[in-house]
Amino acid sequence: MNVLKENRGFMLADVIIAIFLVCVALVPISGLFTQSIQTSAEAADYTRAANLMQQQLELLKTKSPEYWAELALPCQIPWQVNRLLPPSKYTLTSQATLSTLDSHLVQVNIIASWKERNRECNLQFVAFYPTLN
């Protein structure tokens, strides 16, 4: 009977200490969770920009060497399929110049830029296309 009287349950101090320890453990975990959500959103923005830029490069790849030979370089290349561009926060530019590596190549720089949490983000792709010369 003495054993039962001594183990009546938890004391209030034990419960308060347990709650404190759980709270101390959950605060950093919740901070990591919010940081991972922000990082995932940034990665999604970079992926969307890369996909849009890759579409432009693939469409430019279908152009013949005659097309590249007739361009007055340097020049801006219009976006090839505007219907593929959703209303978005991205600014996309395509610039064609004569390659400094080889005069038979046209260098195309595609730049995507956008604002994310009050900072400028940029992504650049470079491709080379042959001319007839």
Backbone bond lengths (Angstrom), bond angles and torsions (degrees), N, CA, C in turn:
res aa  C-N    CA-C-N  psi(-1)  N-CA   C-N-CA  omega(-1)  CA-C   N-CA-C  phi
1 M - - - 1.437 - - 1.530 112.14 -
2 N 1.292 117.43 -32.60 1.456 121.06 179.20 1.522 112.18 -65.10
3 V 1.322 117.12 -31.74 1.458 121.40 -179.31 1.519 109.84 -66.05
4 L 1.298 118.68 -40.16 1.456 122.41 -179.67 1.520 111.86 -68.04
5 K 1.301 117.86 -36.57 1.457 120.22 -179.35 1.534 111.46 -68.36
6 E 1.332 117.81 -30.31 1.454 120.62 -178.16 1.533 112.43 -78.61
7 N 1.326 120.24 -27.29 1.465 124.07 -178.38 1.518 110.46 -107.40
8 R 1.284 117.77 67.45 1.461 121.05 -178.67 1.523 113.21 -86.23
9 G 1.303 120.30 -12.10 1.456 121.33 -178.64 1.513 110.59 142.95
10 F 1.328 114.24 -167.88 1.460 120.27 -179.20 1.514 110.35 -84.40
11 M 1.299 114.02 148.24 1.454 118.56 173.33 1.525 108.36 -85.66
12 L 1.291 116.82 159.31 1.456 121.97 179.91 1.526 111.01 -59.57
13 A 1.302 117.61 -36.99 1.466 121.20 179.30 1.528 110.46 -63.73
14 D 1.327 118.05 -39.25 1.468 121.25 177.62 1.527 111.10 -62.24
15 V 1.308 117.69 -42.52 1.461 121.89 -179.68 1.532 110.26 -65.94
16 I 1.314 117.73 -42.92 1.466 121.46 -180.00 1.528 110.41 -64.14
17 I 1.323 117.84 -41.96 1.466 121.03 178.26 1.525 110.58 -64.11
18 A 1.324 117.73 -41.42 1.469 121.11 179.21 1.531 111.06 -64.16
19 I 1.328 117.21 -42.65 1.468 120.87 178.30 1.527 110.15 -64.05
20 F 1.321 117.42 -41.49 1.458 121.31 178.60 1.535 111.28 -61.52
21 L 1.326 116.80 -44.99 1.465 120.28 180.00 1.528 111.80 -64.12
22 V 1.318 117.60 -39.13 1.463 120.92 177.96 1.528 109.84 -65.29
23 C 1.321 117.76 -42.81 1.469 120.85 179.28 1.522 111.27 -64.60
24 V 1.314 117.15 -41.90 1.462 120.85 179.34 1.529 110.03 -62.50
25 A 1.313 118.11 -35.11 1.468 121.11 179.19 1.525 111.70 -76.15
26 L 1.321 119.00 -33.33 1.459 121.63 -175.28 1.527 113.60 -78.62
27 V 1.305 118.47 -28.25 1.467 120.68 -178.29 1.534 111.45 -62.43
28 P 1.325 120.59 -50.23 1.474 118.52 178.04 1.531 112.72 -65.37
29 I 1.311 117.05 -34.90 1.466 119.87 179.23 1.522 110.23 -64.64
30 S 1.317 118.13 -40.88 1.467 119.94 178.55 1.531 110.73 -68.04
31 G 1.319 117.85 -34.13 1.465 120.83 175.36 1.520 111.51 -64.24
32 L 1.315 117.09 -40.71 1.466 120.74 176.58 1.521 111.04 -64.95
33 F 1.315 116.41 -36.05 1.466 120.62 179.80 1.527 110.76 -64.29
34 T 1.321 117.75 -46.07 1.467 119.89 179.50 1.530 111.12 -66.75
35 Q 1.336 117.02 -36.91 1.467 120.02 177.34 1.525 110.64 -64.72
36 S 1.319 117.89 -39.06 1.467 119.94 179.58 1.525 111.24 -68.37
37 I 1.316 118.45 -33.05 1.468 121.05 176.47 1.529 110.10 -65.96
38 Q 1.324 117.70 -42.98 1.466 121.22 178.64 1.529 111.19 -64.85
39 T 1.316 117.02 -41.10 1.459 120.73 179.07 1.519 111.04 -66.08
40 S 1.322 117.08 -37.97 1.470 120.75 177.20 1.523 110.97 -64.41
41 A 1.322 117.26 -39.44 1.467 120.56 178.40 1.531 110.59 -65.36
42 E 1.332 117.56 -40.54 1.469 120.47 177.13 1.522 110.89 -63.31
43 A 1.320 116.73 -43.48 1.466 120.43 179.03 1.522 111.03 -63.10
44 A 1.321 117.03 -37.74 1.468 120.53 178.12 1.526 110.65 -64.87
45 D 1.331 117.73 -39.25 1.469 120.86 177.96 1.528 111.17 -63.98
46 Y 1.323 117.07 -44.46 1.465 120.06 178.20 1.530 110.96 -63.88
47 T 1.322 116.94 -38.23 1.468 120.21 179.39 1.518 111.16 -66.82
48 R 1.340 117.46 -42.93 1.471 120.51 177.54 1.528 110.96 -61.19
49 A 1.321 116.42 -44.51 1.468 120.22 179.33 1.528 110.53 -62.84
50 A 1.320 117.12 -43.52 1.466 120.30 179.59 1.524 111.14 -63.81
51 N 1.320 117.59 -38.73 1.467 120.46 178.53 1.528 111.51 -65.11
52 L 1.327 117.56 -42.98 1.466 120.66 178.08 1.529 111.00 -63.13
53 M 1.307 116.27 -42.17 1.455 120.03 -179.85 1.530 111.02 -67.73
54 Q 1.319 116.68 -38.44 1.460 120.34 178.29 1.528 110.98 -64.75
55 Q 1.336 117.40 -37.12 1.470 120.51 175.72 1.524 110.49 -59.45
56 Q 1.322 116.34 -44.07 1.467 120.10 179.30 1.531 110.42 -62.08
57 L 1.322 117.36 -45.07 1.461 120.31 -179.79 1.526 111.64 -63.45
58 E 1.323 116.95 -39.51 1.468 120.08 179.42 1.526 111.03 -66.21
59 L 1.321 116.97 -38.99 1.467 119.33 178.32 1.530 111.27 -69.91
60 L 1.321 117.22 -35.48 1.463 120.00 177.12 1.529 111.29 -70.33
61 K 1.316 116.81 -26.87 1.459 120.67 178.96 1.530 111.86 -63.77
62 T 1.332 117.01 -25.69 1.466 120.61 -179.44 1.528 112.42 -78.16
63 K 1.325 117.59 -9.97 1.470 120.98 179.44 1.530 109.98 -71.55
64 S 1.314 115.35 144.14 1.470 120.90 -178.65 1.528 110.45 -78.64
65 P 1.330 117.38 162.27 1.471 119.93 175.06 1.531 112.19 -60.15
66 E 1.343 116.98 -27.33 1.469 120.07 177.01 1.529 111.01 -63.10
67 Y 1.324 115.78 -40.15 1.471 120.51 178.51 1.525 109.70 -57.98
68 W 1.327 116.55 -46.67 1.463 120.74 -177.13 1.528 111.16 -70.07
69 A 1.333 117.18 -33.46 1.465 120.39 179.85 1.518 111.65 -70.05
70 E 1.334 117.79 -29.99 1.466 121.64 -176.86 1.524 113.61 -85.68
71 L 1.313 118.41 -9.82 1.469 120.51 -180.00 1.523 110.85 -68.27
72 A 1.314 115.60 138.54 1.469 121.03 173.25 1.523 107.02 -86.45
73 L 1.319 115.82 99.87 1.465 120.78 -173.58 1.522 110.55 -88.90
74 P 1.302 119.37 147.46 1.463 128.79 -7.08 1.529 111.37 -75.96
75 C 1.313 115.74 153.03 1.468 119.33 179.83 1.524 110.36 -155.43
76 Q 1.314 113.62 159.64 1.460 120.90 172.66 1.525 107.82 -84.77
77 I 1.312 116.97 136.69 1.462 120.89 176.13 1.519 107.02 -103.17
78 P 1.339 117.05 124.21 1.465 118.01 179.57 1.524 111.01 -65.04
79 W 1.315 114.04 154.10 1.455 118.93 178.69 1.520 108.11 -64.04
80 Q 1.316 117.51 133.64 1.453 121.99 -167.75 1.527 113.94 -72.25
81 V 1.299 117.43 -41.64 1.470 119.61 -178.45 1.522 107.90 -132.29
82 N 1.324 116.07 97.83 1.464 119.94 -177.95 1.519 112.55 -69.09
83 R 1.316 117.60 -23.05 1.464 118.49 179.93 1.528 111.10 -68.89
84 L 1.327 117.19 -18.65 1.454 120.20 177.66 1.523 112.24 -81.14
85 L 1.328 115.67 -11.14 1.460 118.99 -179.16 1.521 110.42 -90.07
86 P 1.300 117.16 108.03 1.460 117.68 174.83 1.520 109.27 -73.77
87 P 1.322 117.12 158.66 1.466 117.56 172.73 1.527 107.58 -58.42
88 S 1.290 116.42 117.50 1.458 118.12 -173.54 1.514 110.90 -144.82
89 K 1.311 113.59 178.62 1.452 120.75 -179.79 1.517 112.19 -92.05
90 Y 1.321 117.64 4.58 1.458 122.05 -176.51 1.523 111.77 -88.61
91 T 1.328 116.15 138.99 1.456 122.72 168.76 1.524 105.89 -107.32
92 L 1.342 116.11 120.28 1.457 121.05 -174.38 1.520 110.06 -116.52
93 T 1.330 116.97 129.30 1.461 121.32 177.71 1.523 109.31 -131.61
94 S 1.333 115.21 145.70 1.468 122.36 175.54 1.519 107.86 -125.66
95 Q 1.305 116.83 122.65 1.462 122.70 -178.31 1.524 108.64 -122.28
96 A 1.337 116.73 127.47 1.468 121.79 177.62 1.520 109.50 -108.16
97 T 1.328 116.29 133.07 1.461 122.60 176.12 1.524 108.75 -137.72
98 L 1.307 115.92 161.11 1.456 120.10 174.93 1.529 107.87 -72.80
99 S 1.307 116.35 132.79 1.461 120.74 -177.14 1.521 110.77 -66.63
100 T 1.312 116.15 139.07 1.462 120.83 175.14 1.527 110.72 -80.80
101 L 1.325 117.20 -13.87 1.464 121.49 179.97 1.522 112.52 -80.92
102 D 1.345 115.30 -38.78 1.462 120.61 -175.54 1.522 108.08 -153.42
103 S 1.317 116.73 129.84 1.470 119.82 -177.67 1.529 112.53 -71.91
104 H 1.317 118.09 -7.58 1.465 122.13 177.27 1.529 112.09 -93.33
105 L 1.307 116.40 8.14 1.464 120.87 -178.61 1.523 110.72 -122.78
106 V 1.319 114.64 144.82 1.461 121.74 171.80 1.522 106.85 -107.32
107 Q 1.314 116.09 128.10 1.462 121.18 177.95 1.519 108.58 -94.11
108 V 1.326 116.46 126.66 1.464 121.69 178.70 1.523 108.14 -114.05
109 N 1.327 115.86 120.37 1.465 122.56 175.78 1.518 108.02 -104.11
110 I 1.316 115.72 124.96 1.461 120.70 176.34 1.519 106.97 -115.79
111 I 1.319 115.45 126.50 1.463 120.94 -177.34 1.518 109.07 -123.03
112 A 1.307 114.95 129.72 1.465 121.65 172.18 1.523 106.72 -112.86
113 S 1.316 116.42 132.00 1.461 120.45 177.15 1.517 108.88 -134.80
114 W 1.319 115.52 148.60 1.456 122.36 -179.69 1.518 108.70 -159.45
115 K 1.320 115.20 162.24 1.471 121.55 177.50 1.513 108.48 -101.14
116 E 1.314 113.88 136.43 1.453 119.99 179.15 1.519 108.34 -140.94
117 R 1.286 116.91 117.65 1.463 123.09 -179.54 1.528 112.10 47.63
118 N 1.334 115.27 53.37 1.469 123.61 175.91 1.528 113.81 62.66
119 R 1.326 116.93 28.80 1.459 119.46 172.51 1.521 109.17 -139.63
120 E 1.333 115.66 150.65 1.465 122.53 -179.03 1.517 108.89 -83.34
121 C 1.318 116.60 131.02 1.462 122.14 174.94 1.518 108.59 -117.29
122 N 1.323 117.11 139.88 1.464 122.91 -179.79 1.514 109.51 -134.48
123 L 1.320 114.25 148.92 1.456 121.50 172.81 1.518 106.53 -140.80
124 Q 1.326 117.29 134.51 1.461 120.57 -176.45 1.521 109.89 -128.54
125 F 1.340 115.35 134.01 1.462 122.75 171.83 1.520 107.71 -115.04
126 V 1.321 116.28 145.01 1.462 122.20 176.20 1.522 107.66 -127.06
127 A 1.335 115.79 133.91 1.464 121.37 176.80 1.521 108.90 -136.81
128 F 1.309 115.69 156.75 1.464 122.07 179.05 1.521 108.95 -121.67
129 Y 1.346 115.53 136.16 1.461 121.66 179.90 1.525 108.78 -126.58
130 P 1.355 117.54 141.03 1.472 120.25 -177.55 1.525 112.44 -78.86
131 T 1.335 114.92 148.81 1.468 121.62 173.23 1.527 108.34 -110.82
132 L 1.309 116.59 176.08 1.468 120.95 179.87 1.516 113.67 -79.11
133 N 1.320 117.55 -24.70 1.475 121.44 -172.03 1.503 112.79 -56.78
